[in-house]
Amino acid sequence: MAKKSAVNRNEMVKALVAKYASKRAALKATANDESLPLEERFDARLKLAELPRNSAAVRIRNRCEVTGRPRAFYRKLKMSRIALRELGNLGQIPGLTKSSW
């Protein structure tokens, strides 16, 4: 089980990303638009830098929804390999069977 503080911090980052997503996208579009004057684009970059760091989507860490583990994460199932194996052995995941050869 991951530390509660790490899981809660990640949830806070997700909330900030959702809150500032539209503003960040608009500023990025303005800053990257080559048809606009250089001063306007530079102002957009400065405003983008003033936004909270944790409002950037790249700061979200993929974590297992069962245990909170940050590594060995399967995106399709939103869980770690360890939780996947435990739930698979218990028969909790449909279509997953233990392999044998």
C-alpha positions as CSV (number, residue, x, y, z in Angstrom):
1,M,0.0,0.0,0.0
2,A,1.4,3.4,-1.0
3,K,1.6,6.3,1.4
4,K,-1.7,8.1,1.8
5,S,0.1,11.5,1.4
6,A,1.5,10.5,-2.0
7,V,-1.9,9.3,-3.2
8,N,-3.6,12.5,-1.9
9,R,-0.9,14.7,-3.6
10,N,-1.6,13.0,-6.9
11,E,-5.3,13.6,-6.5
12,M,-4.6,17.2,-5.8
13,V,-2.5,17.5,-9.0
14,K,-5.4,15.8,-11.0
15,A,-7.8,18.4,-9.6
16,L,-5.5,21.3,-10.5
17,V,-5.0,19.9,-14.0
18,A,-8.7,19.8,-14.6
19,K,-9.2,23.3,-13.2
20,Y,-6.6,25.0,-15.4
21,A,-6.8,22.8,-18.5
22,S,-8.8,25.2,-20.7
23,K,-6.7,28.3,-19.6
24,R,-3.5,26.4,-20.2
25,A,-4.6,25.2,-23.6
26,A,-5.6,28.7,-24.7
27,L,-2.3,30.2,-23.6
28,K,-0.4,27.4,-25.3
29,A,-2.3,28.0,-28.6
30,T,-1.6,31.7,-28.4
31,A,2.1,31.2,-27.6
32,N,2.6,28.7,-30.5
33,D,0.6,30.7,-33.1
34,E,3.2,32.0,-35.5
35,S,0.8,34.5,-37.1
36,L,0.6,36.6,-33.9
37,P,3.1,39.3,-33.0
38,L,6.1,38.3,-31.0
39,E,5.1,40.5,-28.0
40,E,1.7,38.9,-27.7
41,R,3.2,35.4,-27.9
42,F,5.8,36.3,-25.3
43,D,3.1,37.6,-23.0
44,A,1.2,34.4,-23.3
45,R,4.4,32.5,-22.4
46,L,4.8,34.7,-19.3
47,K,1.2,34.0,-18.2
48,L,1.7,30.3,-18.8
49,A,4.7,30.4,-16.5
50,E,2.6,32.1,-13.8
51,L,0.2,29.2,-13.6
52,P,0.8,26.6,-10.8
53,R,3.3,24.0,-11.7
54,N,1.0,21.2,-10.6
55,S,-1.5,22.3,-13.2
56,A,0.6,20.7,-15.9
57,A,-0.7,17.3,-17.1
58,V,2.8,15.8,-17.2
59,R,3.0,16.0,-13.4
60,I,0.2,13.4,-12.9
61,R,1.6,10.0,-11.8
62,N,-0.2,6.9,-12.9
63,R,-1.1,4.9,-9.8
64,C,-2.8,1.7,-9.1
65,E,-6.4,2.3,-8.0
66,V,-6.4,-0.7,-5.7
67,T,-3.1,-0.2,-3.9
68,G,-1.7,3.2,-5.0
69,R,1.5,1.7,-6.3
70,P,3.2,4.0,-8.8
71,R,5.2,1.4,-10.7
72,A,4.4,-1.6,-13.0
73,F,1.1,0.1,-13.9
74,Y,-1.2,-1.3,-16.6
75,R,-3.1,1.6,-18.2
76,K,-5.8,-0.5,-19.6
77,L,-6.8,-2.0,-16.2
78,K,-5.6,1.0,-14.1
79,M,-3.8,-1.3,-11.6
80,S,-0.4,-2.6,-10.8
81,R,0.9,-6.0,-11.8
82,I,0.7,-7.2,-8.2
83,A,-2.9,-6.2,-7.7
84,L,-3.7,-7.7,-11.1
85,R,-2.2,-11.0,-10.1
86,E,-4.0,-11.1,-6.7
87,L,-7.4,-10.3,-8.2
88,G,-6.8,-12.6,-11.1
89,N,-6.0,-15.5,-8.8
90,L,-9.2,-14.8,-6.8
91,G,-11.2,-14.8,-10.0
92,Q,-12.2,-11.2,-9.7
93,I,-11.1,-10.2,-13.2
94,P,-13.3,-11.6,-16.0
95,G,-11.4,-13.4,-18.8
96,L,-8.2,-13.6,-16.9
97,T,-6.9,-17.1,-16.2
98,K,-3.6,-18.3,-14.7
99,S,-1.4,-19.7,-17.5
100,S,0.2,-23.1,-17.3
101,W,2.3,-25.0,-19.8
